[in-house]
Amino acid sequence: MLRRAVPPATSGDLGFGPAWAPTRALGRAVLLTGLLLVLGVALGRVDLVLLAAPFAIGAAIHLRRMPRSAPELSVAADEELLVEGGQVQASVTVTNPDLIPYDLVVVRTRTSRWLKLEHADRPFALTVAADGWAAVDLPGDALRWGRQDVGPAAARVAACGGLLACRPVVTPAHSVRVYPVTEPFNAIEAMPAAAGLVGAHRSRRMGEGGELAGVRPFAPGDRLRRIDWRVSLRTRDLHVASTLSDRDAEVVLLLDVLGEVGLSGGVGGSASVLDTTVRASAAIAEHYLQRGDRVSLLEYGAAARRLRPATGRRQYLIVLEWLLDVRPDPMDSEGDFGAHHVSSDALVVVLTPLIDPRAADMLASLAQSGRYVVAVDTLPAKAAPDVRSPWTPLATRLWRLERENVLGRLREHGVPVVEWAGAGSLDLVLRDVSRLASAPRGR
């Protein structure tokens, strides 16, 4: 949408609109013409008067028609689904609403550091015809997920032979949504608590499914097509094959956003904690939503943002939109997060760097409350603080040893901790969690 920088001129304005001002060229022409005329009259020299005539005539010709309104400037970009590493098509458009052509338009725009747009770091010079428009194309690549800005953009216009110049016109930035790239991710079908009505996971409940649970004697209400004739003929009594029902499950992705560690290098460089967290969340959500499961997201931070559980393609798009607003959100206190925020039958996948001690306490409390918890370690392998003194490397080693002790204590509490490695990252721990879930639980 085009934006008007200032309202058009009214009848009470001067000869040109309020957004336009005389340039130094007009000032020099008026000064030189007046000086030559005064000298010609004072000295009685006609040649000086004739010498001033071209300057006066030229200024009068260029100013016979003057602009009444300011130029219009707008920034546009692709609104299609754009992921990290994809191409961006942005443009800056200058529109001339007057009947006076623009002799020179200088346009410059700023962009986010994660949008690598060609020639976006230098000014462009162009001309715009009367009642026309001109655009500057800015193609490039998107390097990182998030809401990246194209702009703000500014333009300076000269008209009437350079005698009038428009005051700088600035337009706000245009936000471009860059979605995280999802790595190929697959997981086994084992789920600790499949409690829906229908779905793709094997449940612990008997029902109409495809997984054989055993053979039992025939009972009133059993269907005839379930009769196992081999066992019935051998035992001389009717027996039926019992199956496990196929049900869906709820997956809760809990994102630890208490802090940011590591430097982000974009889609082709190093990954920070939030980069790994967001990309892993998108991959896990896509996998389970494609299988018909319910997926919800929750932030462990001061704001505690939450996305309600749902299924389907629409939920996946909402998840991607929700992930664009993930930011470091430290808490000043312990916060009010508790196990009551998570369903008792949900599989809780916690993505955390395990730097803040409160994250380990939160994992332990979830496990003690009987939730099915899997922790995904998102800390970069080479993450280390800046060297500030000779004691920094030693302090880093001690911190890593302490962190290993925390991981060991979490495993003792029944919280498996795995590093994110794409496809198959959660297979082993999901088998263990499902095996523990099938065992009798004490009350």
C-alpha positions, 0 to 999 in steps of 0.5 A: 500500500502506498503511503502519503508522506504529507497532506497535499497543498491547500489554497493557502500555501505558497506557489509550491506544496509545503513539502517542497523547498527551494534548492541552492540552485534556485538561490544562486540563480535569483542572486546572480540575476538580481546582482547582474540587473542591479549592476547593469542599471547602476553602471548603465551597461546593457550587456550585464542585463542581457547576461542576466536574461538567460538565468531569469528566463530559465528559472521562469520556464522551469517554475511555470508549473510547480508540484503541489503534493509530496511523492509517495514511497512504499516498501513491498516484499513477498508474502509467500511461505519463506523459509531460511535460505530462500530467496526474497523479492523486495522492492521500493516504489516511488510514485509521482502523484503530480503532473510535474516529472521528477528530475532526480530521485535518490532512494535508500533503504535499510534492511535486517542483518539477516536479509542479504539483499543486493545493493541494499546498502547504497543509494539508488538514483532514478527518474519518475515521469509525471503521474507515474512510478518507478521501482527499485528491485532488491532481490536477496536471500533470507539467512535466519528465521524470524520477523525480518524488516525491509526498511525503513526507506527514505527518498529525496526528490528534485524537480523543476530542473533541480530548482525545487527539492522535496523534504526527505520522505520516509516510509516505515519498515515492512516485516517479512516472515521467515520461517525456520527450516525443518530438518528431516525428522522421524520417530518411532510410533511408541507413545507413552500415553495415547489417550484419544479416540482414534489415531496412528499410535498403538494404545494400551487399551483393548479395542478395534486396532491392527496390533495383536494383543493376544487370544482369549475365550469368546465372550458375549459382544465379541464379533464373529470375524475376530474368532481365531479358528485355529485355537478354537479347533485345537481347544474345542472352545471359541477363542477370539483375537484381541487387539490394541486400539489405535489412538492419537496422543498429545505432544507438548513442546516446552521451550526454555527461553531463559537465555541465549547462548552462542552466536547465530550464523544463519542457516549456513553458519553456527547455531545458537540455543534459540536457533536449535530450539526453534528448528527442532520444535518445528521439525518435531511438530511437523512430524507429529501433526502429520500423523494426526496427533495433537501438538501444543507449545509452551514457553518457560520464561517470564511471559509463559506464552502458550499455544493450545493443542490442536491437529492438522495442517492449520495447526502446523502453520500456527506453530510456525507463526508462533515460533517467529516470536520466540525471544530470550525471556529471562525470569527474575524469580522462580515463576509460577510454572508447575506441572498443572500446566501440562496434561497428565497423559501428554508427552512433554519434550523439553528443549533446554540448554540446561544452563539456568538451575531453574530449568533442571528443577522444572524437569525434576518436578515434572518427572516427580509429578508423573509426567512423561518427560524427554529433555533435548539438550540444545546447548552448542557443542563449542559454547564457551564464555568470552575469555576475560581473564586467565581463569576463564578456561578453568571456570568453564571446565568447572562449569561443564563438570557441574553441568554433567553432574546435573545431567546425571541427577536428572537421569536418576530422576527418570528424565532422559536427556539427549542431544538434538541430532535430527532424525532418530534423535528421540527413538531410544528415549521414546522406547524407554519412556513407553516401556516405563509407561506400560508398567504399573504406576503406583498411586 
